[in-house]
Amino acid sequence: MISITLWLLSIAGFWLLCIVTARHRKLFHLKPLTMRAERIYKTAGFILLGLALAGTSLMPNPVDGILVWFGILTFASLLISALLAVQQQHKRRA
């Protein structure tokens, strides 16, 4: 159960970091962000990734938890990358 929570935190963190870039916002037809909003999104994204790391301390062996965290980050980033690739293909067809 904790791994699912960590995975969701990681996905949310990567998503926030993803939409900070103008190219990705344009891909999803999102409004431009102000510099303050970009800074807030970046900070929130890193905080969510940090919370996911802190959540690994709840596992029986924290050292194994860090390895699990890296695995979770890998799959979360793959999901965000796949979402970007699908959206880009969809945009090219339209």
C-alpha angles and dihedrals in degrees: 000000000000091000091058090051091049090048092052091048090050093049091050091048093049091045091054091049090047097054092050089079115083093224093059093044089053090049091057094038093244125158120262114264127229118239089255092052091048090053091049092049092049092048092047091049093052091045091054091050089048091051089052089053091047089051090063089069087071090066119097093250114032093199090058087044091062090053089049089050091055090049091049090049090052094053093042091052090047090054093050090046091050091049090052092048093050092048091049092051090048091051093049092054093051 
